[in-house]
Amino acid sequence: MSGHSKWHNIQAKKSKVDAKRGKIFTKIGKEIAIAVKNGGANLDANPRLRDVIAKAKANNMPKDSIERAIKKASGDLAGVNYEEIVYEGYGPAGVAVIVEVLTDNKNRSAGNVRHLFDKFGGNLGASGCVGWMFNKKGQIVIEKKEDIDEDEIMMAALDAGAEDFSAEDEVYEIYTEPAEFSTVREELEKAGYEFLSAEITMVPDNYVELDMDKATKMQKLIDSLEDDDDVQNVYHNADFPEEFEG
């Protein structure tokens, strides 16, 4: 896992992510609603809610927006009827793709996801067709700064229970087992570290290298899926060219 940075794939999209921040906040709001519905609004008793809030903070979601989402979910649980669905398929060049959806209309979501795969040179597959290529992991990304000592942050992460630490060009990447994610994240937070991202993610076992043409098509598929209101997360094993800017 240490041998390949996912970050350069994320980095190319940063300006697009910033431009879509309102949509991201809406998606995180839905995650908060699900977390509250399943575990209540008490942060001390609901680790999933704590993790979603950490993700919200890493995406610069305002504190009052987070609190409003929790209150809304607490007071309107009867109206929260989202179903969690996972779709799997293939993008251009056989890239493996996993799409996580939160929806109140399964037929609508299935139709939309299938249409987008078809439109951008991919195809939707059966459940489990690519899931075996990924491992669920906690991932914490911290920006490299002069006042952050690499050995110190590595030891802090490993002592907290992280299973892997990687120093990339511009960031530190920390991976955990899903069960240890909350503990590691909270310990690093207590130590004063700020996160570029902190979430449970799907890490591929291997990557498919793309040329510029396939990279452009793959990025269009990812962007179109992420633009769909029902889609929460898109995971893939595409390895974009270093010069690719999306």
C-alpha positions as CSV (number, residue, x, y, z in Angstrom):
1,M,0.0,0.0,0.0
2,S,2.9,2.4,0.8
3,G,4.2,2.0,-2.7
4,H,1.4,3.9,-4.4
5,S,0.0,7.3,-3.5
6,K,-3.7,7.8,-4.1
7,W,-3.1,11.5,-3.5
8,H,-1.9,12.5,-6.9
9,N,-5.2,11.1,-8.3
10,I,-7.2,13.3,-5.8
11,Q,-5.0,16.3,-6.3
12,A,-5.9,16.8,-9.9
13,K,-9.5,17.2,-8.9
14,K,-9.0,19.7,-6.1
15,S,-10.2,22.7,-7.9
16,K,-13.3,20.8,-9.1
17,V,-14.0,19.6,-5.6
18,D,-13.7,23.2,-4.3
19,A,-16.2,24.3,-6.9
20,K,-18.7,21.6,-5.9
21,R,-18.3,22.2,-2.1
22,G,-22.0,23.0,-1.7
23,K,-22.9,19.6,-3.2
24,I,-20.3,17.9,-1.0
25,F,-21.9,19.5,2.1
26,T,-25.3,18.1,1.0
27,K,-23.8,14.6,0.7
28,I,-22.2,14.8,4.1
29,G,-25.5,16.0,5.5
30,K,-27.1,12.8,4.3
31,E,-24.3,10.8,5.9
32,I,-24.9,12.6,9.2
33,A,-28.6,11.8,8.9
34,I,-27.9,8.1,8.4
35,A,-25.4,8.1,11.3
36,V,-27.9,9.8,13.6
37,K,-30.7,7.5,12.5
38,N,-28.6,4.4,13.2
39,G,-26.8,5.5,16.4
40,G,-28.3,8.6,17.8
41,A,-27.1,12.2,18.1
42,N,-24.8,11.7,21.1
43,L,-21.3,12.0,19.8
44,D,-19.8,10.1,22.8
45,A,-22.0,7.0,22.0
46,N,-21.9,7.2,18.2
47,P,-18.4,6.6,16.6
48,R,-19.8,6.7,13.1
49,L,-21.2,10.2,13.7
50,R,-17.8,11.3,15.0
51,D,-16.2,9.9,11.9
52,V,-18.6,11.7,9.6
53,I,-18.0,15.0,11.5
54,A,-14.3,14.5,11.1
55,K,-14.9,14.1,7.3
56,A,-17.0,17.2,7.4
57,K,-14.3,19.2,9.1
58,A,-11.7,18.0,6.6
59,N,-13.9,19.3,3.8
60,N,-14.2,22.7,5.6
61,M,-17.9,22.3,6.3
62,P,-18.8,25.1,8.7
63,K,-19.5,24.2,12.3
64,D,-23.0,25.6,12.3
65,S,-23.9,23.6,9.2
66,I,-22.7,20.4,10.9
67,E,-24.7,21.2,14.1
68,R,-27.8,22.1,12.0
69,A,-27.5,18.8,10.1
70,I,-27.4,16.9,13.4
71,K,-30.4,18.8,14.8
72,K,-32.4,18.3,11.6
73,A,-31.7,14.6,11.6
74,S,-32.5,14.3,15.3
75,G,-35.9,16.1,14.9
76,D,-36.9,14.6,11.5
77,L,-35.9,11.0,11.6
78,A,-39.3,9.9,10.3
79,G,-38.5,11.6,7.0
80,V,-35.1,10.0,6.6
81,N,-35.6,6.9,4.5
82,Y,-32.4,6.6,2.6
83,E,-31.3,3.2,1.4
84,E,-27.6,2.4,1.2
85,I,-26.7,0.7,-2.1
86,V,-23.4,-0.3,-3.6
87,Y,-23.0,-0.6,-7.4
88,E,-20.0,-2.2,-9.1
89,G,-18.7,-2.0,-12.6
90,Y,-16.0,-1.2,-15.1
91,G,-14.8,2.1,-16.6
92,P,-12.7,2.7,-19.6
93,A,-9.7,0.3,-20.0
94,G,-11.3,-2.0,-17.5
95,V,-10.9,0.2,-14.5
96,A,-12.7,-1.2,-11.5
97,V,-15.3,1.2,-10.1
98,I,-17.4,1.0,-6.9
99,V,-20.2,3.5,-6.4
100,E,-21.8,4.0,-3.0
101,V,-25.3,5.5,-3.1
102,L,-27.8,6.9,-0.5
103,T,-31.2,7.1,-2.1
104,D,-34.9,7.3,-1.4
105,N,-35.6,5.8,-4.9
106,K,-33.7,2.7,-5.8
107,N,-35.0,2.5,-9.4
108,R,-34.0,6.1,-10.1
109,S,-30.5,5.6,-8.8
110,A,-29.9,2.3,-10.6
111,G,-31.1,3.8,-13.9
112,N,-28.9,6.9,-13.5
113,V,-25.8,5.0,-12.5
114,R,-26.2,2.5,-15.4
115,H,-26.7,5.3,-17.9
116,L,-23.5,7.1,-16.8
117,F,-21.5,3.9,-17.1
118,D,-22.8,3.3,-20.6
119,K,-22.3,7.0,-21.6
120,F,-18.6,7.1,-20.7
121,G,-17.4,3.8,-22.1
122,G,-18.0,1.5,-19.1
123,N,-20.5,-1.0,-18.0
124,L,-22.3,-1.8,-14.8
125,G,-21.6,-5.2,-13.4
126,A,-23.1,-7.7,-10.9
127,S,-22.6,-7.2,-7.2
128,G,-19.2,-8.4,-6.2
129,C,-17.6,-8.2,-9.7
130,V,-14.9,-5.8,-8.6
131,G,-15.3,-5.5,-4.8
132,W,-12.8,-8.3,-4.2
133,M,-10.1,-6.0,-5.7
134,F,-10.5,-3.5,-2.9
135,N,-9.9,-3.4,0.9
136,K,-11.9,-1.2,3.2
137,K,-9.5,1.0,5.1
138,G,-9.4,4.2,7.2
139,Q,-7.4,6.8,5.4
140,I,-6.1,10.0,6.9
141,V,-4.2,12.5,4.8
142,I,-2.1,15.3,6.4
143,E,-0.3,18.1,4.5
144,K,3.4,18.2,4.8
145,K,4.5,21.3,6.6
146,E,7.8,22.5,8.0
147,D,6.6,22.3,11.6
148,I,5.6,18.6,11.3
149,D,8.3,16.2,12.0
150,E,8.0,13.0,9.8
151,D,9.3,10.7,12.5
152,E,7.1,12.2,15.2
153,I,3.9,11.9,13.1
154,M,4.7,8.4,12.0
155,M,5.3,7.3,15.6
156,A,2.1,9.0,16.8
157,A,0.1,7.3,14.1
158,L,1.6,3.8,14.7
159,D,1.3,4.2,18.5
160,A,-2.4,5.1,18.0
161,G,-3.0,1.9,16.1
162,A,-2.3,2.7,12.4
163,E,-1.2,-0.2,10.2
164,D,0.6,1.8,7.5
165,F,2.3,5.2,7.1
166,S,3.5,6.7,3.8
167,A,5.4,10.0,3.2
168,E,4.5,11.3,-0.3
169,D,5.7,14.4,-2.1
170,E,3.3,16.8,-0.5
171,V,1.4,14.8,2.1
172,Y,1.5,12.0,4.7
173,E,-0.9,9.2,4.2
174,I,-2.0,7.1,7.2
175,Y,-4.0,3.9,6.8
176,T,-5.9,1.9,9.5
177,E,-8.2,-1.0,9.8
178,P,-11.8,0.3,9.8
179,A,-12.2,-0.7,13.4
180,E,-9.2,1.4,14.5
181,F,-9.9,4.4,12.3
182,S,-11.8,6.4,15.0
183,T,-9.2,5.8,17.6
184,V,-6.3,6.8,15.3
185,R,-8.1,9.8,14.0
186,E,-9.0,11.0,17.5
187,E,-5.5,10.6,18.9
188,L,-4.0,12.5,16.0
189,E,-6.6,15.2,16.4
190,K,-5.8,15.5,20.1
191,A,-2.1,15.8,19.2
192,G,-3.1,18.9,17.1
193,Y,-2.8,17.5,13.6
194,E,-5.2,18.9,10.9
195,F,-6.4,16.6,8.1
196,L,-6.8,17.2,4.4
197,S,-9.1,14.2,4.4
198,A,-10.2,11.6,7.0
199,E,-12.6,8.9,6.1
200,I,-13.2,5.2,5.6
201,T,-12.4,4.4,2.0
202,M,-11.9,1.6,-0.4
203,V,-8.2,1.0,-1.3
204,P,-7.5,-1.1,-4.5
205,D,-5.0,-3.9,-4.5
206,N,-3.6,-2.8,-7.8
207,Y,-4.1,0.0,-10.3
208,V,-4.8,0.3,-14.1
209,E,-2.5,2.8,-15.8
210,L,-4.3,5.1,-18.2
211,D,-3.2,7.0,-21.2
212,M,-4.4,10.6,-21.7
213,D,-7.4,9.6,-23.8
214,K,-8.7,7.0,-21.4
215,A,-7.9,9.2,-18.4
216,T,-10.1,11.9,-19.8
217,K,-13.0,9.5,-20.3
218,M,-12.5,8.0,-16.9
219,Q,-12.5,11.5,-15.3
220,K,-15.7,12.4,-17.0
221,L,-17.3,9.2,-15.6
222,I,-16.1,10.0,-12.1
223,D,-17.3,13.6,-12.3
224,S,-20.7,12.7,-13.7
225,L,-21.2,10.0,-11.0
226,E,-20.2,12.4,-8.3
227,D,-22.5,15.1,-9.7
228,D,-25.5,12.7,-9.1
229,D,-27.3,13.7,-6.0
230,D,-27.8,10.1,-4.9
231,V,-24.1,9.2,-5.2
232,Q,-22.1,9.5,-2.0
233,N,-18.7,8.0,-3.0
234,V,-16.9,6.8,-6.0
235,Y,-13.9,4.5,-5.7
236,H,-11.7,3.2,-8.5
237,N,-8.3,1.8,-9.3
238,A,-7.4,4.2,-12.2
239,D,-3.8,5.4,-12.2
240,F,-3.9,8.8,-14.0
241,P,-0.8,10.1,-15.8
242,E,1.2,12.5,-13.7
243,E,0.6,15.3,-16.3
244,F,-3.1,14.7,-16.3
245,E,-5.0,17.7,-14.9
246,G,-8.6,16.5,-15.4
